[in-house]
Amino acid sequence: MSGHFRALEALYAAAPINHKFSSRLQITAPGRSRIDFDITPELFHGAGAAHGTVYFKMLDDAAFYAANSLVEDMFVLTTAFNLLLTRPVHEGPLVAEGRWISGTRRVLIAESWLVGPDGEEVGRGTGTFMRSRIELKSLPAYADALGR
């Protein structure tokens, strides 16, 4: 597997926000990602199901990393994200998968879907991502994973 993919996985794992969630990113192929995630009661809204921010985070991350897997020099940024929440999800494992759709130069488009513990889709999203001016090699977790 690509060193770039492993370095992106290390970057995900090192992000402070991801220390608040039980999740694991895998770049499965160019333009493809998967995030395994556990829903716990700490993530519930007042009616006892996962809050929408959890859906957004997982869907955005899956699409983002699918897109950034194709960009080996720069960190990409989410510039727009459309979200569809199709059903509530309660405790248990979730899987978010991302897939690059189009674009490789400055703007990339990727989609993602979220599957609940029963194997049914619970959400879907489409994002637009743009190359930033942040070099991936300038990010310590990314550079360390490459041995630089």
C-alpha atoms as one frame of an Amber mdcrd trajectory, in Angstrom:
protein
   0.000   0.000   0.000   0.969   3.561  -0.561   3.051   5.432   1.988   0.791
   8.418   1.265  -2.250   6.388   2.347  -0.603   5.277   5.591   0.518   8.856
   6.284  -3.051  10.135   5.797  -4.263   7.464   8.236  -1.645   8.650  10.749
  -2.754  12.258  10.226  -6.370  11.251  10.963  -5.353   9.351  14.100  -3.268
  12.289  15.379  -5.982  14.940  14.954  -7.115  16.102  18.410 -10.817  15.914
  17.436 -10.438  12.212  16.679  -9.266  11.531  20.230 -12.860  12.256  21.287
 -14.280   9.458  19.128 -13.674   5.755  18.816 -12.882   5.624  15.095 -10.330
   4.259  12.655  -9.601   5.408   9.088  -8.421   3.139   6.288  -7.562   4.364
   2.804  -8.603   1.252   0.898  -7.619   2.309  -2.649  -6.949   5.505  -4.579
 -10.073   7.631  -4.149 -11.601   5.286  -1.537 -11.772   5.429   2.249 -13.476
   3.664   5.132 -13.986   4.795   8.713 -15.116   2.385  11.410 -16.787   4.215
  14.264 -18.570   3.327  17.502 -21.704   5.177  18.603 -22.008   5.503  22.365
 -24.641   7.268  24.515 -22.299  10.257  25.006 -23.025  11.125  21.352 -26.840
  11.110  21.695 -29.178  14.080  21.384 -32.084  14.495  23.825 -34.232  11.836
  22.124 -31.652   9.056  22.531 -30.055   8.741  19.082 -26.798   9.955  17.544
 -26.651  13.724  17.077 -26.454  15.029  13.504 -22.974  16.387  14.101 -21.768
  12.776  14.327 -23.280  12.008  10.916 -21.652  15.100   9.429 -18.234  14.354
  10.914 -18.149  10.785   9.690 -19.509  11.570   6.220 -17.245  14.596   5.748
 -14.170  12.687   6.944 -14.854   9.715   4.656 -15.346  11.917   1.581 -12.429
  14.182   2.542  -9.924  11.338   2.864 -11.152   9.708  -0.350 -10.389  13.014
  -2.099  -7.080  13.685  -0.315  -5.881  10.174  -1.170  -5.499  11.479  -4.738
  -3.582  14.604  -3.710  -0.097  13.720  -2.489   1.395  17.167  -1.976  -1.234
  19.379  -0.341  -3.873  19.125   2.374  -7.370  19.591   0.951 -10.144  21.582
   2.637 -13.899  21.032   2.639 -15.534  23.970   0.846 -19.107  22.635   0.682
 -20.904  19.571   1.962 -24.461  18.375   1.306 -25.888  16.012   3.877 -28.881
  13.676   3.886 -29.835  11.995   7.165 -32.125   9.068   6.379 -32.709   7.414
   9.757 -31.694   7.660  13.378 -28.925   5.474  14.676 -28.410   4.242  18.214
 -25.526   2.509  19.976 -23.211   0.289  18.004 -20.724   0.249  15.162 -21.077
   2.497  12.126 -19.129   2.429   8.889 -18.594   5.504   6.717 -17.259   4.918
   3.226 -16.022   7.584   0.851 -15.501   7.608  -2.899 -13.917  10.216  -5.141
 -16.233  11.239  -7.996 -14.411  13.849 -10.086 -11.697  16.476 -10.288  -7.993
  16.150  -9.548  -6.397  19.536 -10.055  -7.746  22.246  -7.762 -11.273  21.096
  -6.848 -12.336  17.527  -6.100 -15.793  16.072  -5.500 -16.380  13.011  -3.360
 -19.387  11.237  -1.907 -19.850   9.209   1.252 -22.437   7.002   2.883 -22.955
   5.864   6.446 -24.153   2.370   7.357 -25.635   1.525  10.756 -25.200  -1.583
  12.910 -28.017  -3.388  11.067 -26.325  -2.908   7.676 -28.816  -0.261   6.520
 -27.762   3.145   5.207 -28.454   5.928   7.714 -26.930   8.904   5.909 -25.291
  10.113   2.717 -23.245  13.130   1.715 -21.460  14.828  -1.162 -18.587  17.222
  -0.664 -16.501  19.663  -2.617 -12.847  19.846  -1.600 -10.154  22.292  -2.652
  -6.385  22.080  -2.461  -5.088  24.334   0.300  -1.673  25.953   0.575  -0.750
  23.593   3.424   1.871  21.090   2.356   1.173  17.620   3.704   4.860  17.134
   4.493   4.670  20.181   6.812   2.228  18.322   9.081   4.182  16.388  11.742
   1.952  13.280  11.894   2.017  12.947   8.102   5.772  13.525   7.832   6.556
  11.189  10.755   4.552   8.396   9.141   6.692   8.759   6.031   9.861   8.712
   8.125  10.862  12.284   7.299
